[in-house]
Amino acid sequence: MLVVRNDNHYDCVDDFMLDSLIKSKEIVKFKRNPGWPLENPPPVAGSKSPTPVVGRTGVI
């Protein structure tokens, strides 16, 4: 999995490491298939306000 570390350098880590990297605040974002998660995802069609989706934001 591709991650961006605190010093803005990209790194490739195993998926199982993601939780510990997030908890230790060693990364600022990560990339999932099919791409980088959005910081503020667009609202779902038909909704009046954006509804956050837990676990879909890749920005720490």
C-alpha distance matrix in Angstrom:
0.0 3.8 6.4 10.2 12.4 16.0 17.4 15.6 13.8 10.3 8.2 5.4 5.2 5.9 5.9 9.5 9.3 8.4 12.1 13.6 11.9 13.1 16.5 17.0 16.3 14.4 12.0 13.4 10.8 7.3 6.4 6.9 8.9 11.4 10.6 10.8 12.7 16.3 17.9 21.1 20.8 24.1 26.6 27.0 30.0 33.2 32.1 34.0 31.4 27.6 26.3 23.2 20.7 19.5 15.8 14.9 14.9 11.8 14.2 15.2
3.8 0.0 3.8 7.1 9.8 13.5 14.5 12.2 10.4 6.9 5.8 4.6 6.5 8.8 9.3 12.5 11.4 10.0 13.6 14.8 12.2 13.2 16.8 16.9 15.4 13.2 10.4 11.3 8.8 5.8 5.3 7.7 10.0 11.7 9.8 9.3 11.9 15.0 16.3 19.8 20.0 23.2 26.1 26.9 29.8 33.1 32.0 33.6 30.9 27.1 26.3 23.1 21.2 20.2 16.8 15.5 14.6 11.1 12.7 14.1
6.4 3.8 0.0 3.8 6.3 9.8 11.3 9.4 8.4 5.7 5.3 6.2 7.2 10.1 10.3 12.8 10.7 8.8 12.0 12.7 9.5 10.3 14.0 13.7 11.9 9.7 6.6 7.7 5.8 4.1 6.2 9.3 12.4 14.0 11.5 9.6 11.6 14.2 14.6 18.4 19.2 22.7 25.5 26.8 29.9 33.0 31.5 32.7 29.8 26.1 25.2 21.9 20.4 19.1 15.8 14.9 13.2 9.4 10.1 11.0
10.2 7.1 3.8 0.0 3.8 6.8 7.9 5.7 5.6 4.6 6.3 8.8 10.3 13.5 13.9 16.0 13.4 11.4 14.1 14.3 10.6 11.0 14.5 13.6 11.0 8.7 5.6 5.7 5.4 6.1 8.6 12.2 15.3 16.4 13.3 10.8 12.7 14.4 14.1 17.9 19.4 22.8 25.9 27.7 30.7 33.7 32.0 32.9 29.7 26.2 25.7 22.4 21.5 20.4 17.6 16.5 14.0 10.3 9.7 10.4
12.4 9.8 6.3 3.8 0.0 3.8 5.4 5.3 5.5 6.3 7.1 10.1 10.9 14.2 15.0 16.3 13.1 11.6 13.8 13.0 9.2 10.2 13.0 11.2 8.8 5.9 4.1 5.8 7.5 8.9 11.9 15.3 18.6 20.0 16.9 14.3 15.7 17.3 16.4 20.2 22.1 25.6 28.5 30.4 33.6 36.4 34.5 35.1 31.8 28.3 27.7 24.2 23.5 21.9 19.2 18.7 16.1 12.5 11.3 10.7
16.0 13.5 9.8 6.8 3.8 0.0 3.8 5.4 7.4 9.5 10.8 13.9 14.5 17.6 18.2 19.1 15.7 14.1 15.5 14.3 10.7 11.0 13.0 10.9 7.9 5.9 5.4 5.8 9.0 11.5 14.8 18.2 21.6 22.8 19.6 16.5 17.4 18.3 16.6 20.3 22.7 26.1 28.9 31.2 34.5 37.0 34.8 35.0 31.6 28.3 27.9 24.4 24.2 22.6 20.4 20.1 17.0 13.9 11.7 10.5
17.4 14.5 11.3 7.9 5.4 3.8 0.0 3.9 5.6 8.9 10.8 14.4 15.7 19.3 20.4 21.6 18.2 16.9 18.7 17.5 13.8 14.5 16.7 14.2 11.6 9.1 8.6 9.0 11.6 13.7 16.5 20.1 23.3 24.2 20.9 18.1 19.6 20.4 19.0 22.6 25.0 28.3 31.3 33.6 36.7 39.4 37.4 37.6 34.2 30.9 30.8 27.5 27.3 26.0 23.7 23.1 20.0 16.7 14.6 14.0
15.6 12.2 9.4 5.7 5.3 5.4 3.9 0.0 3.8 6.5 9.5 13.0 15.0 18.5 19.4 21.2 18.2 16.5 18.7 18.2 14.4 14.8 17.6 15.9 12.9 10.5 8.6 8.1 9.6 11.5 13.8 17.5 20.4 21.1 17.6 14.9 16.8 17.5 16.5 20.1 22.3 25.4 28.7 31.0 33.9 36.8 35.0 35.3 32.1 28.7 28.8 25.7 25.5 24.6 22.2 21.0 18.0 14.7 12.8 13.2
13.8 10.4 8.4 5.6 5.5 7.4 5.6 3.8 0.0 3.8 6.5 10.3 12.6 16.4 17.8 19.8 16.9 15.9 18.6 17.9 14.2 15.5 18.4 16.5 14.2 11.1 9.4 10.1 10.8 11.6 13.4 17.0 19.6 20.6 17.4 15.3 17.7 19.1 18.8 22.5 24.2 27.4 30.7 32.6 35.5 38.6 37.0 37.6 34.5 31.0 30.9 27.7 27.0 26.0 23.2 22.0 19.5 15.9 14.8 15.2
10.3 6.9 5.7 4.6 6.3 9.5 8.9 6.5 3.8 0.0 3.8 7.0 9.9 13.5 14.9 17.4 14.9 13.9 17.1 16.9 13.4 14.8 18.1 16.8 14.7 11.7 9.4 10.2 9.7 9.2 10.3 13.8 16.2 17.2 14.3 12.8 15.5 17.5 17.8 21.6 22.7 25.9 29.2 30.7 33.6 36.8 35.4 36.4 33.5 29.9 29.6 26.4 25.3 24.3 21.3 19.9 17.9 14.2 14.0 14.9
8.2 5.8 5.3 6.3 7.1 10.8 10.8 9.5 6.5 3.8 0.0 3.8 6.5 10.2 12.2 14.4 12.0 11.7 15.2 14.8 11.7 13.8 16.9 15.7 14.4 11.2 9.5 11.4 10.7 9.4 10.5 13.3 15.8 17.4 15.1 14.0 16.6 19.1 19.6 23.4 24.2 27.6 30.6 31.9 34.8 38.1 36.7 37.9 35.0 31.3 30.5 27.2 25.6 24.3 20.9 20.1 18.5 14.8 15.2 15.6
5.4 4.6 6.2 8.8 10.1 13.9 14.4 13.0 10.3 7.0 3.8 0.0 3.8 7.1 9.4 12.0 10.3 10.5 14.3 14.4 12.0 14.3 17.4 16.7 16.0 13.0 11.3 13.5 11.9 9.5 9.8 11.6 13.7 15.7 14.1 13.8 16.3 19.4 20.4 24.0 24.4 27.7 30.5 31.4 34.3 37.6 36.4 38.0 35.2 31.4 30.4 27.1 25.1 23.7 20.1 19.3 18.4 14.9 16.2 16.8
5.2 6.5 7.2 10.3 10.9 14.5 15.7 15.0 12.6 9.9 6.5 3.8 0.0 3.8 6.4 8.4 6.7 7.6 11.2 11.3 9.6 12.2 14.9 14.5 14.6 12.0 10.9 13.6 12.3 9.8 10.6 11.8 14.2 16.6 15.5 15.1 16.8 20.1 20.9 24.5 24.8 28.3 30.7 31.4 34.5 37.6 36.2 37.9 35.0 31.3 29.8 26.4 24.1 22.3 18.6 18.5 18.0 14.6 16.1 16.1
5.9 8.8 10.1 13.5 14.2 17.6 19.3 18.5 16.4 13.5 10.2 7.1 3.8 0.0 3.8 5.5 5.6 7.3 10.6 11.2 10.7 13.1 15.4 15.7 16.4 14.3 13.4 16.1 14.4 11.5 11.9 11.9 13.8 16.6 16.3 16.4 17.7 21.2 22.3 25.6 25.4 28.9 31.0 31.3 34.4 37.4 36.1 38.1 35.3 31.6 29.8 26.4 23.8 21.7 17.9 18.3 18.5 15.6 17.7 17.6
5.9 9.3 10.3 13.9 15.0 18.2 20.4 19.4 17.8 14.9 12.2 9.4 6.4 3.8 0.0 3.8 5.4 5.6 8.5 10.3 10.3 11.7 14.1 15.3 15.8 14.6 13.3 15.5 13.4 10.3 10.6 9.8 11.8 14.8 14.8 14.8 15.4 19.0 20.2 23.2 22.8 26.2 28.1 28.1 31.3 34.2 32.9 34.9 32.2 28.5 26.5 23.2 20.4 18.2 14.5 15.0 15.7 13.3 15.9 15.9
9.5 12.5 12.8 16.0 16.3 19.1 21.6 21.2 19.8 17.4 14.4 12.0 8.4 5.5 3.8 0.0 3.8 5.6 7.0 8.3 9.7 11.3 12.8 14.1 15.5 14.6 14.2 16.8 15.4 12.9 13.9 13.1 15.3 18.3 18.3 18.0 18.1 21.5 22.2 25.2 25.0 28.5 30.1 30.1 33.5 36.1 34.5 36.5 33.7 30.1 27.8 24.4 21.5 18.9 15.3 16.7 17.4 15.3 17.5 16.7
9.3 11.4 10.7 13.4 13.1 15.7 18.2 18.2 16.9 14.9 12.0 10.3 6.7 5.6 5.4 3.8 0.0 3.8 5.8 5.6 6.3 8.8 10.3 10.8 12.2 11.0 11.0 14.1 13.3 11.5 13.4 13.7 16.5 19.3 18.5 17.5 17.9 21.0 21.2 24.5 24.9 28.5 30.4 30.9 34.4 37.0 35.2 36.8 33.8 30.2 28.1 24.5 22.1 19.4 15.8 17.2 17.0 14.4 15.9 14.7
8.4 10.0 8.8 11.4 11.6 14.1 16.9 16.5 15.9 13.9 11.7 10.5 7.6 7.3 5.6 5.6 3.8 0.0 3.8 5.6 5.1 6.2 8.6 10.0 10.4 9.8 8.9 11.2 10.1 8.5 10.7 11.1 14.3 16.9 15.8 14.5 14.4 17.4 17.5 20.7 21.1 24.8 26.7 27.4 30.9 33.5 31.6 33.1 30.0 26.4 24.4 20.8 18.5 15.9 12.4 13.6 13.2 10.6 12.3 11.3
12.1 13.6 12.0 14.1 13.8 15.5 18.7 18.7 18.6 17.1 15.2 14.3 11.2 10.6 8.5 7.0 5.8 3.8 0.0 3.8 5.5 5.2 6.2 8.6 9.8 10.5 10.3 12.4 11.9 11.1 13.6 13.7 17.0 19.5 18.5 16.8 16.0 18.6 18.2 21.0 21.6 25.4 26.7 27.4 31.1 33.3 31.1 32.6 29.4 25.9 23.6 19.9 17.8 14.6 11.6 13.7 13.4 11.7 13.0 11.1
13.6 14.8 12.7 14.3 13.0 14.3 17.5 18.2 17.9 16.9 14.8 14.4 11.3 11.2 10.3 8.3 5.6 5.6 3.8 0.0 3.8 5.4 5.1 6.0 8.4 8.7 9.9 12.7 13.2 12.9 15.8 16.5 19.8 22.4 21.0 19.2 18.8 21.2 20.5 23.5 24.6 28.3 29.9 30.8 34.5 36.7 34.4 35.6 32.3 28.9 26.7 23.0 21.1 17.9 15.1 17.1 16.3 14.2 14.8 12.4
11.9 12.2 9.5 10.6 9.2 10.7 13.8 14.4 14.2 13.4 11.7 12.0 9.6 10.7 10.3 9.7 6.3 5.1 5.5 3.8 0.0 3.8 5.5 5.2 6.0 5.3 6.1 9.3 10.1 10.2 13.4 15.0 18.5 20.8 19.0 16.8 16.8 19.1 18.3 21.6 22.9 26.8 28.7 29.9 33.6 36.0 33.7 34.8 31.4 27.9 26.1 22.4 20.8 18.1 15.1 16.4 15.0 12.2 12.3 10.1
13.1 13.2 10.3 11.0 10.2 11.0 14.5 14.8 15.5 14.8 13.8 14.3 12.2 13.1 11.7 11.3 8.8 6.2 5.2 5.4 3.8 0.0 3.8 5.5 4.9 6.4 6.2 8.0 8.7 9.6 13.0 14.4 18.1 20.1 18.1 15.6 14.8 16.7 15.4 18.6 20.0 23.8 25.6 27.0 30.6 32.9 30.4 31.3 27.9 24.5 22.7 18.9 17.6 14.8 12.2 13.7 12.0 9.8 9.6 6.9
16.5 16.8 14.0 14.5 13.0 13.0 16.7 17.6 18.4 18.1 16.9 17.4 14.9 15.4 14.1 12.8 10.3 8.6 6.2 5.1 5.5 3.8 0.0 3.8 5.4 7.9 9.2 11.0 12.3 13.4 16.8 17.9 21.5 23.6 21.8 19.3 18.2 19.8 18.3 21.1 22.7 26.4 27.8 29.2 32.9 34.9 32.2 32.9 29.4 26.2 24.2 20.4 19.3 16.1 14.0 16.2 14.7 13.2 12.7 9.4
17.0 16.9 13.7 13.6 11.2 10.9 14.2 15.9 16.5 16.8 15.7 16.7 14.5 15.7 15.3 14.1 10.8 10.0 8.6 6.0 5.2 5.5 3.8 0.0 3.8 5.5 8.2 10.7 12.8 14.2 17.8 19.5 23.2 25.2 23.1 20.5 20.0 21.6 19.9 23.0 24.9 28.7 30.4 32.0 35.7 37.8 35.1 35.7 32.1 28.9 27.2 23.4 22.5 19.5 17.3 19.1 17.1 15.0 14.0 10.8
16.3 15.4 11.9 11.0 8.8 7.9 11.6 12.9 14.2 14.7 14.4 16.0 14.6 16.4 15.8 15.5 12.2 10.4 9.8 8.4 6.0 4.9 5.4 3.8 0.0 3.8 5.5 7.2 9.9 12.0 15.8 18.0 21.8 23.5 21.0 18.0 17.5 18.7 16.8 20.0 22.2 25.9 27.9 29.8 33.4 35.6 32.9 33.3 29.7 26.5 25.1 21.4 20.9 18.3 16.2 17.4 14.9 12.6 11.0 7.7
14.4 13.2 9.7 8.7 5.9 5.9 9.1 10.5 11.1 11.7 11.2 13.0 12.0 14.3 14.6 14.6 11.0 9.8 10.5 8.7 5.3 6.4 7.9 5.5 3.8 0.0 3.8 7.0 9.5 11.1 14.7 17.3 20.9 22.8 20.2 17.4 17.8 19.4 17.9 21.5 23.5 27.2 29.5 31.3 34.9 37.3 34.9 35.5 32.0 28.6 27.4 23.7 22.9 20.5 18.0 18.7 16.3 13.3 12.0 9.7
12.0 10.4 6.6 5.6 4.1 5.4 8.6 8.6 9.4 9.4 9.5 11.3 10.9 13.4 13.3 14.2 11.0 8.9 10.3 9.9 6.1 6.2 9.2 8.2 5.5 3.8 0.0 3.8 5.8 7.6 11.2 14.1 17.7 19.3 16.5 13.7 14.2 15.8 14.6 18.3 20.2 23.9 26.4 28.2 31.6 34.2 32.0 32.7 29.3 25.8 24.8 21.2 20.3 18.4 15.7 15.8 13.3 10.0 8.8 7.4
13.4 11.3 7.7 5.7 5.8 5.8 9.0 8.1 10.1 10.2 11.4 13.5 13.6 16.1 15.5 16.8 14.1 11.2 12.4 12.7 9.3 8.0 11.0 10.7 7.2 7.0 3.8 0.0 3.8 7.2 10.7 13.8 17.4 18.4 15.3 11.9 12.1 13.0 11.3 15.0 17.2 20.8 23.4 25.6 28.9 31.5 29.3 29.7 26.3 22.8 22.3 18.8 18.4 17.0 14.8 14.3 11.2 8.2 5.9 5.2
10.8 8.8 5.8 5.4 7.5 9.0 11.6 9.6 10.8 9.7 10.7 11.9 12.3 14.4 13.4 15.4 13.3 10.1 11.9 13.2 10.1 8.7 12.3 12.8 9.9 9.5 5.8 3.8 0.0 3.8 7.1 10.1 13.6 14.6 11.5 8.3 8.6 10.1 9.5 13.3 14.8 18.4 21.2 23.0 26.2 29.0 27.1 27.9 24.7 21.1 20.5 17.1 16.3 15.2 12.6 11.5 8.7 5.2 4.5 5.8
7.3 5.8 4.1 6.1 8.9 11.5 13.7 11.5 11.6 9.2 9.4 9.5 9.8 11.5 10.3 12.9 11.5 8.5 11.1 12.9 10.2 9.6 13.4 14.2 12.0 11.1 7.6 7.2 3.8 0.0 3.8 6.7 10.3 11.7 9.1 6.7 7.8 10.5 11.2 14.8 15.3 18.9 21.6 22.8 26.0 29.0 27.5 28.8 25.8 22.1 21.2 17.9 16.3 15.2 12.1 10.8 9.2 5.5 7.1 8.7
6.4 5.3 6.2 8.6 11.9 14.8 16.5 13.8 13.4 10.3 10.5 9.8 10.6 11.9 10.6 13.9 13.4 10.7 13.6 15.8 13.4 13.0 16.8 17.8 15.8 14.7 11.2 10.7 7.1 3.8 0.0 3.8 6.9 8.1 5.6 4.5 6.7 10.0 11.9 15.1 14.8 18.1 20.9 21.7 24.6 27.9 26.8 28.4 25.8 22.1 21.3 18.3 16.4 16.0 12.9 10.8 10.0 7.1 9.5 11.9
6.9 7.7 9.3 12.2 15.3 18.2 20.1 17.5 17.0 13.8 13.3 11.6 11.8 11.9 9.8 13.1 13.7 11.1 13.7 16.5 15.0 14.4 17.9 19.5 18.0 17.3 14.1 13.8 10.1 6.7 3.8 0.0 3.8 5.9 5.3 6.0 7.0 10.8 13.2 15.8 14.7 17.7 20.1 20.3 23.1 26.4 25.5 27.6 25.3 21.6 20.4 17.7 15.1 14.8 11.6 9.5 10.2 8.2 11.6 13.8
8.9 10.0 12.4 15.3 18.6 21.6 23.3 20.4 19.6 16.2 15.8 13.7 14.2 13.8 11.8 15.3 16.5 14.3 17.0 19.8 18.5 18.1 21.5 23.2 21.8 20.9 17.7 17.4 13.6 10.3 6.9 3.8 0.0 3.0 5.0 7.7 9.0 12.5 15.5 17.6 15.8 18.2 20.5 20.2 22.6 26.0 25.7 28.1 26.2 22.6 21.6 19.3 16.6 16.9 13.9 11.6 12.9 11.6 14.9 17.5
11.4 11.7 14.0 16.4 20.0 22.8 24.2 21.1 20.6 17.2 17.4 15.7 16.6 16.6 14.8 18.3 19.3 16.9 19.5 22.4 20.8 20.1 23.6 25.2 23.5 22.8 19.3 18.4 14.6 11.7 8.1 5.9 3.0 0.0 3.8 7.3 8.7 11.6 15.1 16.7 14.7 16.6 19.1 18.7 20.8 24.4 24.4 26.8 25.1 21.6 21.0 19.2 16.8 17.7 15.1 12.2 13.4 12.4 15.6 18.5
10.6 9.8 11.5 13.3 16.9 19.6 20.9 17.6 17.4 14.3 15.1 14.1 15.5 16.3 14.8 18.3 18.5 15.8 18.5 21.0 19.0 18.1 21.8 23.1 21.0 20.2 16.5 15.3 11.5 9.1 5.6 5.3 5.0 3.8 0.0 3.8 6.3 9.0 12.3 14.4 13.1 15.4 18.4 18.8 21.1 24.7 24.3 26.2 24.2 20.6 20.4 18.2 16.3 17.1 14.6 11.5 11.6 10.1 12.6 15.8
10.8 9.3 9.6 10.8 14.3 16.5 18.1 14.9 15.3 12.8 14.0 13.8 15.1 16.4 14.8 18.0 17.5 14.5 16.8 19.2 16.8 15.6 19.3 20.5 18.0 17.4 13.7 11.9 8.3 6.7 4.5 6.0 7.7 7.3 3.8 0.0 3.8 6.4 9.0 11.7 11.3 14.2 17.3 18.4 21.0 24.4 23.5 25.0 22.6 18.9 18.7 16.2 14.9 15.4 13.1 10.0 8.9 7.0 9.1 12.4
12.7 11.9 11.6 12.7 15.7 17.4 19.6 16.8 17.7 15.5 16.6 16.3 16.8 17.7 15.4 18.1 17.9 14.4 16.0 18.8 16.8 14.8 18.2 20.0 17.5 17.8 14.2 12.1 8.6 7.8 6.7 7.0 9.0 8.7 6.3 3.8 0.0 3.8 6.5 8.9 8.2 11.5 14.2 15.3 18.4 21.5 20.2 21.8 19.2 15.5 15.0 12.4 11.1 11.9 9.9 6.6 5.6 5.1 7.6 11.0
16.3 15.0 14.2 14.4 17.3 18.3 20.4 17.5 19.1 17.5 19.1 19.4 20.1 21.2 19.0 21.5 21.0 17.4 18.6 21.2 19.1 16.7 19.8 21.6 18.7 19.4 15.8 13.0 10.1 10.5 10.0 10.8 12.5 11.6 9.0 6.4 3.8 0.0 3.8 5.4 5.2 8.5 11.7 13.5 16.4 19.4 18.0 19.1 16.4 12.8 13.1 11.0 10.7 12.3 11.4 8.0 6.2 7.0 7.8 11.4
17.9 16.3 14.6 14.1 16.4 16.6 19.0 16.5 18.8 17.8 19.6 20.4 20.9 22.3 20.2 22.2 21.2 17.5 18.2 20.5 18.3 15.4 18.3 19.9 16.8 17.9 14.6 11.3 9.5 11.2 11.9 13.2 15.5 15.1 12.3 9.0 6.5 3.8 0.0 3.8 6.2 9.6 12.3 14.9 18.0 20.5 18.5 18.9 15.7 12.3 12.7 10.2 10.9 11.9 11.6 9.1 5.9 7.0 6.0 9.2
21.1 19.8 18.4 17.9 20.2 20.3 22.6 20.1 22.5 21.6 23.4 24.0 24.5 25.6 23.2 25.2 24.5 20.7 21.0 23.5 21.6 18.6 21.1 23.0 20.0 21.5 18.3 15.0 13.3 14.8 15.1 15.8 17.6 16.7 14.4 11.7 8.9 5.4 3.8 0.0 3.8 6.5 8.9 11.9 14.9 17.1 15.0 15.1 12.1 8.8 9.9 8.3 9.9 12.0 12.7 10.1 8.0 10.2 9.6 12.3
20.8 20.0 19.2 19.4 22.1 22.7 25.0 22.3 24.2 22.7 24.2 24.4 24.8 25.4 22.8 25.0 24.9 21.1 21.6 24.6 22.9 20.0 22.7 24.9 22.2 23.5 20.2 17.2 14.8 15.3 14.8 14.7 15.8 14.7 13.1 11.3 8.2 5.2 6.2 3.8 0.0 3.8 6.5 8.8 11.8 14.5 12.8 13.8 11.3 7.8 8.7 7.7 8.5 11.4 12.1 9.0 8.3 10.9 11.5 14.5
24.1 23.2 22.7 22.8 25.6 26.1 28.3 25.4 27.4 25.9 27.6 27.7 28.3 28.9 26.2 28.5 28.5 24.8 25.4 28.3 26.8 23.8 26.4 28.7 25.9 27.2 23.9 20.8 18.4 18.9 18.1 17.7 18.2 16.6 15.4 14.2 11.5 8.5 9.6 6.5 3.8 0.0 3.8 6.5 8.8 11.5 10.3 11.2 9.5 6.7 8.8 9.5 10.7 14.1 15.3 12.3 12.0 14.6 15.2 18.2
26.6 26.1 25.5 25.9 28.5 28.9 31.3 28.7 30.7 29.2 30.6 30.5 30.7 31.0 28.1 30.1 30.4 26.7 26.7 29.9 28.7 25.6 27.8 30.4 27.9 29.5 26.4 23.4 21.2 21.6 20.9 20.1 20.5 19.1 18.4 17.3 14.2 11.7 12.3 8.9 6.5 3.8 0.0 3.8 6.3 8.2 6.5 7.8 6.5 4.3 6.5 8.6 10.2 13.9 15.9 13.4 13.8 16.9 17.6 20.2
27.0 26.9 26.8 27.7 30.4 31.2 33.6 31.0 32.6 30.7 31.9 31.4 31.4 31.3 28.1 30.1 30.9 27.4 27.4 30.8 29.9 27.0 29.2 32.0 29.8 31.3 28.2 25.6 23.0 22.8 21.7 20.3 20.2 18.7 18.8 18.4 15.3 13.5 14.9 11.9 8.8 6.5 3.8 0.0 3.8 6.2 5.7 8.6 8.5 6.9 7.6 10.0 10.5 14.2 16.2 13.8 15.1 18.3 19.7 22.3
30.0 29.8 29.9 30.7 33.6 34.5 36.7 33.9 35.5 33.6 34.8 34.3 34.5 34.4 31.3 33.5 34.4 30.9 31.1 34.5 33.6 30.6 32.9 35.7 33.4 34.9 31.6 28.9 26.2 26.0 24.6 23.1 22.6 20.8 21.1 21.0 18.4 16.4 18.0 14.9 11.8 8.8 6.3 3.8 0.0 3.8 5.7 8.6 9.9 9.6 10.9 13.6 14.2 18.0 19.9 17.4 18.7 21.8 23.1 25.8
33.2 33.1 33.0 33.7 36.4 37.0 39.4 36.8 38.6 36.8 38.1 37.6 37.6 37.4 34.2 36.1 37.0 33.5 33.3 36.7 36.0 32.9 34.9 37.8 35.6 37.3 34.2 31.5 29.0 29.0 27.9 26.4 26.0 24.4 24.7 24.4 21.5 19.4 20.5 17.1 14.5 11.5 8.2 6.2 3.8 0.0 3.8 6.6 9.1 10.2 11.5 14.8 15.8 19.5 21.9 19.9 21.2 24.5 25.6 28.0
32.1 32.0 31.5 32.0 34.5 34.8 37.4 35.0 37.0 35.4 36.7 36.4 36.2 36.1 32.9 34.5 35.2 31.6 31.1 34.4 33.7 30.4 32.2 35.1 32.9 34.9 32.0 29.3 27.1 27.5 26.8 25.5 25.7 24.4 24.3 23.5 20.2 18.0 18.5 15.0 12.8 10.3 6.5 5.7 5.7 3.8 0.0 3.8 5.6 7.0 8.2 11.8 13.4 17.0 19.7 18.1 19.1 22.5 23.4 25.5
34.0 33.6 32.7 32.9 35.1 35.0 37.6 35.3 37.6 36.4 37.9 38.0 37.9 38.1 34.9 36.5 36.8 33.1 32.6 35.6 34.8 31.3 32.9 35.7 33.3 35.5 32.7 29.7 27.9 28.8 28.4 27.6 28.1 26.8 26.2 25.0 21.8 19.1 18.9 15.1 13.8 11.2 7.8 8.6 8.6 6.6 3.8 0.0 3.8 6.9 9.1 12.7 15.2 18.5 21.4 19.9 20.3 23.7 24.0 25.9
31.4 30.9 29.8 29.7 31.8 31.6 34.2 32.1 34.5 33.5 35.0 35.2 35.0 35.3 32.2 33.7 33.8 30.0 29.4 32.3 31.4 27.9 29.4 32.1 29.7 32.0 29.3 26.3 24.7 25.8 25.8 25.3 26.2 25.1 24.2 22.6 19.2 16.4 15.7 12.1 11.3 9.5 6.5 8.5 9.9 9.1 5.6 3.8 0.0 3.8 6.3 9.6 12.5 15.6 18.6 17.2 17.2 20.6 20.6 22.3
27.6 27.1 26.1 26.2 28.3 28.3 30.9 28.7 31.0 29.9 31.3 31.4 31.3 31.6 28.5 30.1 30.2 26.4 25.9 28.9 27.9 24.5 26.2 28.9 26.5 28.6 25.8 22.8 21.1 22.1 22.1 21.6 22.6 21.6 20.6 18.9 15.5 12.8 12.3 8.8 7.8 6.7 4.3 6.9 9.6 10.2 7.0 6.9 3.8 0.0 3.8 6.4 9.3 12.5 15.2 13.6 13.5 16.9 17.1 19.0
26.3 26.3 25.2 25.7 27.7 27.9 30.8 28.8 30.9 29.6 30.5 30.4 29.8 29.8 26.5 27.8 28.1 24.4 23.6 26.7 26.1 22.7 24.2 27.2 25.1 27.4 24.8 22.3 20.5 21.2 21.3 20.4 21.6 21.0 20.4 18.7 15.0 13.1 12.7 9.9 8.7 8.8 6.5 7.6 10.9 11.5 8.2 9.1 6.3 3.8 0.0 3.8 6.4 9.4 12.5 11.6 12.1 15.8 16.5 17.9
23.2 23.1 21.9 22.4 24.2 24.4 27.5 25.7 27.7 26.4 27.2 27.1 26.4 26.4 23.2 24.4 24.5 20.8 19.9 23.0 22.4 18.9 20.4 23.4 21.4 23.7 21.2 18.8 17.1 17.9 18.3 17.7 19.3 19.2 18.2 16.2 12.4 11.0 10.2 8.3 7.7 9.5 8.6 10.0 13.6 14.8 11.8 12.7 9.6 6.4 3.8 0.0 3.8 6.2 9.2 8.5 8.7 12.4 13.1 14.3
20.7 21.2 20.4 21.5 23.5 24.2 27.3 25.5 27.0 25.3 25.6 25.1 24.1 23.8 20.4 21.5 22.1 18.5 17.8 21.1 20.8 17.6 19.3 22.5 20.9 22.9 20.3 18.4 16.3 16.3 16.4 15.1 16.6 16.8 16.3 14.9 11.1 10.7 10.9 9.9 8.5 10.7 10.2 10.5 14.2 15.8 13.4 15.2 12.5 9.3 6.4 3.8 0.0 3.8 6.3 5.8 7.5 11.2 12.8 14.1
19.5 20.2 19.1 20.4 21.9 22.6 26.0 24.6 26.0 24.3 24.3 23.7 22.3 21.7 18.2 18.9 19.4 15.9 14.6 17.9 18.1 14.8 16.1 19.5 18.3 20.5 18.4 17.0 15.2 15.2 16.0 14.8 16.9 17.7 17.1 15.4 11.9 12.3 11.9 12.0 11.4 14.1 13.9 14.2 18.0 19.5 17.0 18.5 15.6 12.5 9.4 6.2 3.8 0.0 3.8 5.6 7.2 10.4 12.0 12.4
15.8 16.8 15.8 17.6 19.2 20.4 23.7 22.2 23.2 21.3 20.9 20.1 18.6 17.9 14.5 15.3 15.8 12.4 11.6 15.1 15.1 12.2 14.0 17.3 16.2 18.0 15.7 14.8 12.6 12.1 12.9 11.6 13.9 15.1 14.6 13.1 9.9 11.4 11.6 12.7 12.1 15.3 15.9 16.2 19.9 21.9 19.7 21.4 18.6 15.2 12.5 9.2 6.3 3.8 0.0 3.8 5.8 7.9 10.3 10.8
14.9 15.5 14.9 16.5 18.7 20.1 23.1 21.0 22.0 19.9 20.1 19.3 18.5 18.3 15.0 16.7 17.2 13.6 13.7 17.1 16.4 13.7 16.2 19.1 17.4 18.7 15.8 14.3 11.5 10.8 10.8 9.5 11.6 12.2 11.5 10.0 6.6 8.0 9.1 10.1 9.0 12.3 13.4 13.8 17.4 19.9 18.1 19.9 17.2 13.6 11.6 8.5 5.8 5.6 3.8 0.0 3.8 6.3 9.2 11.0
14.9 14.6 13.2 14.0 16.1 17.0 20.0 18.0 19.5 17.9 18.5 18.4 18.0 18.5 15.7 17.4 17.0 13.2 13.4 16.3 15.0 12.0 14.7 17.1 14.9 16.3 13.3 11.2 8.7 9.2 10.0 10.2 12.9 13.4 11.6 8.9 5.6 6.2 5.9 8.0 8.3 12.0 13.8 15.1 18.7 21.2 19.1 20.3 17.2 13.5 12.1 8.7 7.5 7.2 5.8 3.8 0.0 3.8 5.6 7.7
11.8 11.1 9.4 10.3 12.5 13.9 16.7 14.7 15.9 14.2 14.8 14.9 14.6 15.6 13.3 15.3 14.4 10.6 11.7 14.2 12.2 9.8 13.2 15.0 12.6 13.3 10.0 8.2 5.2 5.5 7.1 8.2 11.6 12.4 10.1 7.0 5.1 7.0 7.0 10.2 10.9 14.6 16.9 18.3 21.8 24.5 22.5 23.7 20.6 16.9 15.8 12.4 11.2 10.4 7.9 6.3 3.8 0.0 3.8 6.2
14.2 12.7 10.1 9.7 11.3 11.7 14.6 12.8 14.8 14.0 15.2 16.2 16.1 17.7 15.9 17.5 15.9 12.3 13.0 14.8 12.3 9.6 12.7 14.0 11.0 12.0 8.8 5.9 4.5 7.1 9.5 11.6 14.9 15.6 12.6 9.1 7.6 7.8 6.0 9.6 11.5 15.2 17.6 19.7 23.1 25.6 23.4 24.0 20.6 17.1 16.5 13.1 12.8 12.0 10.3 9.2 5.6 3.8 0.0 3.8
15.2 14.1 11.0 10.4 10.7 10.5 14.0 13.2 15.2 14.9 15.6 16.8 16.1 17.6 15.9 16.7 14.7 11.3 11.1 12.4 10.1 6.9 9.4 10.8 7.7 9.7 7.4 5.2 5.8 8.7 11.9 13.8 17.5 18.5 15.8 12.4 11.0 11.4 9.2 12.3 14.5 18.2 20.2 22.3 25.8 28.0 25.5 25.9 22.3 19.0 17.9 14.3 14.1 12.4 10.8 11.0 7.7 6.2 3.8 0.0
